[in-house]
Amino acid sequence: MLRSVAVLVLDGVAPFELGVLAEVFGTDRTADGLPGYRFDVCGPRQAPVRTSAGFHLVPNADLAPLEQADLVAVPAHDPTTTAPVEVHEALRRAADRGAYLFSVCAGAYLLGEAGLLDGRECTTHWRHVDELQRRHPSARVRCNSLYVQDGRLLTSAGTAAGIDACLHLVRQAHGSATATRLARRMVVPPHRDGGQAQYIEAPIPKAPEAPTLEPVLEWLMGHLDRQTTVDELAARAGMAPRTFARRFRAETGTTPHDWLTNQRVLLARRLLEDTALTVEGVAERAGFGDAAVLRHHFTRRVGATPQAYRSTFRDRAAVG
């Protein structure tokens, strides 16, 4: 059962991610028939903390609520934030007694500091996944997930993914109907499709540094809509096909097919964002031939269908 929530805040806490937790678990909606929670914002010795936005806030409690809360949550903090030993110990005790542990975005760093990601599946904002893996090599960091649950450990990607993870917890604790009603009350979708890959900025495709193959790669980048074979590319490079394949992997780190598919997916993303082409038209322009082939490769690499991706990002240029 989920009845009490303790949120840890230290210097560098991100106001938005803290606000997500407060919106879901700290706002009294019992008059609407939704569950209520005891909600505490906790800091060492209840001392004021400076947020990442520059203003200060005062926790309403010290670390004591972490000893009993059903859910101990860590919002995003500045990645350079380090926690005192007493915080690590309190987090480990919460884990040992079976509380849910939940981090939003870069809050995962603080769980990692306490040793709570070792051997566990987890995630964080896509900009931090490499650094999180570097700091905690035994963690199993999943880079394309909006949130990951491993037993009583829940970690989410950045910002809005914290809402997704919160609703997941509500759904798990109180059922789908309650989570859907809460999502409607908050004017957010009860569940989002896809993963973080669809939110990672896609660079405009360009040929990598590959001195031997650069002319071939430059030609390919200008002719992604054309169907071609390894034999044809090898002939263009003046090599035997097997030699070309070996040289290609040595200079690009991947196979010709995988490299070409990735460049076509990047181009498809741009076309879906910036043009009014139909999905079939995008498939032809990007060299996939038809919508079914585009959908297969796009969904595998981006984590969303072309249509869902377009629905998400069609207004991005206007908003930006």
C-alpha positions, 0 to 999 in steps of 0.5 A, a space after each residue: 500500500 502507498 500512503 506516505 511519501 518522503 522527498 529528499 532535497 539537498 542543495 541543487 534540487 530542481 524545482 520542476 522535478 520536485 514540483 512533479 512529486 508534489 503535484 502527484 503525491 502532495 496535492 490533496 485530491 481526496 474530495 475528488 475521490 482520489 487517494 491522499 498521502 502523507 507528504 514530507 519534504 525532507 532535508 538534513 537537519 531541516 536546513 534551507 536548501 538552494 535550488 538549481 533555479 537560485 531560490 531557497 526552500 525550507 524542508 518541512 522535516 528532517 530525515 526522520 520521515 525516510 525511516 517510515 515512508 512507503 515511498 522515498 523519492 529523490 528529485 533531480 539535483 545538480 549532477 555535482 551534488 553530493 549527499 552526506 553520509 547520513 543521507 546515504 545511510 537513510 536511503 539504504 535503510 529505506 531500501 532494506 525495509 522494503 520501501 519504494 525508492 524513486 529517482 527523477 532524472 539526475 536524482 539517480 546519481 544520489 541513489 547511485 552514491 548510496 550503492 542502490 543502483 549496483 546490479 540493478 536496472 535503472 535510467 536517467 535523462 538521456 544526457 546523463 546516461 553515459 555519466 551515470 554508467 561511468 560512475 556506477 559501472 555495475 548498474 544496468 543503465 537503460 538509455 531509451 526508457 522513460 522509466 525503469 522499475 527493478 523490484 522496489 526501485 524506480 528510476 525515471 528519465 528527465 522532467 516529464 518522464 517523472 510524471 509518467 513514473 509517478 502515474 505508473 506507481 499510482 497505477 500499481 498501488 491503486 489501479 488503472 482507473 485511479 491513475 487515469 482519473 488522476 492523469 485527467 485531473 492533471 491534464 496529462 496522458 495516463 501513458 505515453 508511448 515510446 522511449 527517450 530516443 524520440 526526444 534526443 536531438 537528431 543531428 543533421 546527417 553528415 559523413 563521419 571522418 573516414 579518410 579512405 571511404 569519405 568520397 563514398 560516404 559523401 555520395 551516400 549522404 546525397 543519395 539516401 533515397 536510392 537503393 544500393 548494394 555493398 557490391 555497388 559501393 565497393 565498386 565506387 570505392 575501387 575495392 573488392 566487396 569483402 575488403 570494402 566491408 572490412 574497411 567500412 567497419 574499421 572506419 565507421 565502427 559498424 556495417 554498411 547496412 547499419 550505417 545506412 539505415 541509421 542515416 535514413 532514420 535520421 533523415 526520416 526524423 527531420 522529414 517528419 518534423 519539418 515537412 508535410 510529406 505523408 509517411 509513405 512519402 517520407 519512406 520514399 524520400 529517406 530510401 526505405 521504399 515503403 511505409 512498412 519498412 520505414 515503420 519497422 526500422 524507425 520504431 526499432 531505433 527511435 522507440 515510436 512509430 513514425 506517426 506517433 513521432 510526428 504527432 509528438 514533434 509536429 509543433 516543436 518548430 513553432 514552439 521553439 
